Amino acid sequence: MNRVKRTLAPYLLVLPGGLWLLLFFVVPMVTMFSLSLQQGDIVNGYVFTGHWQTYVDAITNYQTQLIRSLVYGLITTVALVVMSFPVAYWIAFYGGKRKSTYLFLILLPFFVSFVLRTISWRQILTDDGMLLHPLKEAGLLSPGFHILGTSYAVIFGLIYNFLPFMVLPIYVALERIDPRVVEAARDLYAKPLTVFRKVVFPLALPGVFAGVLMTFVPASSDYVNSGVLGSSSTTMIGQVVQAQALANSNYPMASALSFFLMAVLLTGVFIYARVLGTEDVMNAAAR
């Protein structure tokens, strides 16, 4: 009896999480994939016909928005790694007793709605807003200069909104590094750049890996920042899905775009994990 309990114990522990994933991930994904292969309309209903042409039309008609979304997501992720690592490093090694305060300040904007925060930046970045208007009045910027409605505004909004998702995982990884390891490298006359390249960064890889996953995927599929801060020339694939589902009631097209985007993102994640080496990441995390 005890042997049976020991055998079943791991499966029973995994069961709640497995059921959650089954009900709220696998079932919706299968439903969405099925809907993408259906034909019909909202009045007469949809019938499964195995209509793969929907995927061809989705890729053909919206490849520009798809590529733009992936490029925005990639730029955002790279910028977040570059910006977040110094912040996380300073908090982890020099934050002292105020680490919790600094982390709270980073998370403080999350007490306000994602949409409201983005709308507030729209007010700041307008031509007559508190940022550009004084600079134009002072002659530091030309009267025709503007940021709102450009790719820069959209990417800036993505970086601002997803910054904590990169800082926190990197901080957690850096916090686990034993300071004596860094001191030992310095005692061996390693230069600061060598210490970072050979000691700090490899041990922080689990945090970087997690941060990239937590920012690249949602940033590439985001539609709020491009809708609020962008224009028709900065439309992302998330906006197209929203329009197809809510405005046009074209659920097969919306499902095909969503499923294809998910497939592209997962493929990119697997390639990223393969190149980085998940075994190396896990080994670094276990140290």
N, C-alpha and C positions, 0 to 999 in steps of 0.2 A: 504493500500500500504506500509506504513511504517512497519507494522507488518510483511509483507512478506519479506521486505528487511532485517529486523532483523533476521528472520528465516533463510534466505538464506546466510547471511553474513559469518557465520562460514564455511559453505560448500564451498563458493567461495574462501575463504582464503586458504583452504586446497587443492583446486582443482589443482593449479600448481604443488605442491609437490606430490600429488597423481598421476597425469599424468606422472610425471617424474619417479616415482617408477614403475608405470605400464609399461612404455615403456622400461626402462633400467634395471629393476629387474625382474618383474613378467614374462614378455614376454620372456626374455632370459632364465629364469629358466624353464619355460614350454617347450621351444624349446629344451633345453639341456636334460630335462627328456624324452621328446619324442625321441630324437636322441639316448639316451642310450638304448632304447627298439627296435631299428631298426637293420636290418641285411643288409649286402651288402658290396660293396667296392667302392673305389673312382672312379673307371672306369665305373662301371655299375650303380652306384647310390645306395642309401639306401632306404629300404622299411620298414614301420612300421609293425612289426610282434608280438609285445609284448614279446620280447625275454628276459625274466628275468634271464636267465642263465648268461648273461653278468655280472650282479651284483654278482652272485655266483663266477664266475671266477675272478672278480676283487678282491673280499675279500679274496679268497683262494690264489691267486697268489701274492698279494701285501700286505698281512696283516702285514708283517714285516716292510715295509716302512711306512704303516699307523700308526702303534703303535709307531715307532721311531719318526715320525713327531709330534704326540701328546705329547710324552715324552719331546722332544726338546722344544716344545711350552710351556709346563708346567714349565720346569726348567727355561726357559727364563723369563716367566712371574713372577715367584716367585723371581728370582734374581733381576728383574727390580723393583719390589715393595720394596725390601730390600734396593736397591741402590738409588732409586729415592726419597723415602720419606724423608730421611735426607737432600738431596739437595733442594727439594721443601720447606721443613720446614725452612731451613736456609734462603733461598731467601725471603720467605713470611714474616718471623718475624725479620730477621736481615739484609735484603738486603738494606733497607733504600732507598735513592734516586737512587741507582744504580740497582734497580730491573730489569728495562728494559734492561740494559746492560747485566746483567747475563742471562736473558732469551734469548737475542739476541745471546750470545755466545753458548748457548745450541742448538739453531736453526741454527747456522752458517754452520755446515756441510751439511745441507739440500740445500745449494746453489750449491752443487756439486752432480752430478748424483749418485743415489743409487748404480748402478753397478760400477762406477768408484771408489767410496769409498771402496767398497768391494774388488775390484782388488788391490787397494793400500795396504790394509791390507794383501793381499796375498804376496805382495813384502816384507812387513815388517816381516811376520811370516815364510818366507822360511828359510831353514837351514843356508844359507849364507847371510841372511838379516841383517839389521841394529840392530835387537833386539837379535837374538840368536848367530850370529857370534862372536861379542865381548865377550859374556859370555862364549862361548866355547873356545875362544882363551885364556881367563883368567883362564880356568880350573874350572869355576863354574858350568858348565854343561858338561855332557859326550858327546863325539863326535857323538854318535848315537841318542841323544835326538832330538826329533822333535815335532812340534805342528801341522803343516799344514797337512791336510788329516785326522785329528782325530775329534772326537765328540767335543772336547774342542774348536777347532778352529771354528767349525760351530756355537756352542752355543755362543761363544764370539762374532762372527760376528752378530748374531741375537740380542744380548744384545746391542751392539754398535749401530746398525742401528735403533733399536726401542726405545732407551732410551728416546728421547724427547716425544714420545707418552705416556709415563708413567709420566714423570716429569710434563708436562704442566697441565693435568687434576688434579693431586694432588695439584699442586701449586694454581690453581684456587679455589679449595675447601678450602685450608688453608688460602688463602687470604681473604675469606669471614668470617673467624672466628673473632669475636670481641675480641681484646686483653684483654679487661676488664674481659671477662669470664675466661680466663686463669689466670689473676691476682687474681680474686676472689677465684679460687681454691687454689692458693698458699697462699692467706691470711687466708684460712681455714686450713692451715698447712698440705695440701696434699703433699705427696712426689712427686718428678718429674715423677716417673714411673706411679704413680696413676693419676696425671694430664694428662699424655699422654693417658693412658688406658681408663679413664673415661670421658675425655673432648675432647682432640685433635683428637684422632683417630676416635671416633664415628662421629664427625662433618666433618671429612675428608673422610668418607665412600663414598659419591657420587663421589669424584675424584678417589678413588681407584677402585670403580666399573667401571667407564668409562675407566680408564687406563688399567684394565685387559681386557676389551672387545677390546680395540684398539691395544693390543699387542698379546694376545693369538691367536686370529683368524688369523691375517696375518703371525705371526711367525710360526704357525703350517702348513700353506699352502705355505710357502716360498720355493723357489727353487734356488734363486741366491746365497745365502750364502753357501748352501750345494754343489752347483755346482762349485763355485769358491774356497772355503776354504776347502771343504771336499774331499772325495774319494768314491770309489764304496761301501765301508763299511758304509758310512754315508748318503746314498741316501734317500731323503725324498719323500713324495708322490707327491709333486709339480713337481719334476723332472720326475717322472713316467708319470704324466699327460702330461707334455710337450713332452716327447718322443713319447707317444702314439698318440698325436695329430699332431705333426710336423714332426717327423721322420717316424713313422709307418703308418700315416694316418688312424689310427684305431679310428675314431671319436666316435663310440658307447662305446668303452672301456674307452676312455678319459672322455666322458660325464658321464658314470657310476661312475668312480672314483671321479670326481668332485662333483657330486650330493651326493654321499655317504659321502664324506668328509664334505660337507656343512651340511648334516643332523646330523652327529656326532658332529660337532662343535656347531650347534644350540642347540642340546640336552644338551651338556655340559654347554652352556650359560644359558639355562633355569633352569637347576639344580642349577647352581651357583647362579642365581638370587633368586631361591626359598630358598636356604639355607641361603643366606645373608639376604634376605627379602627386596624386592623392596619397600615395604611401609615404612620400617625403613629408607631406603636410601632417599626416597623422603621427608620424614619428616625431616631428617637431613639437606637436601638441602634447605628446606623451612625456616629453622631457621635463 
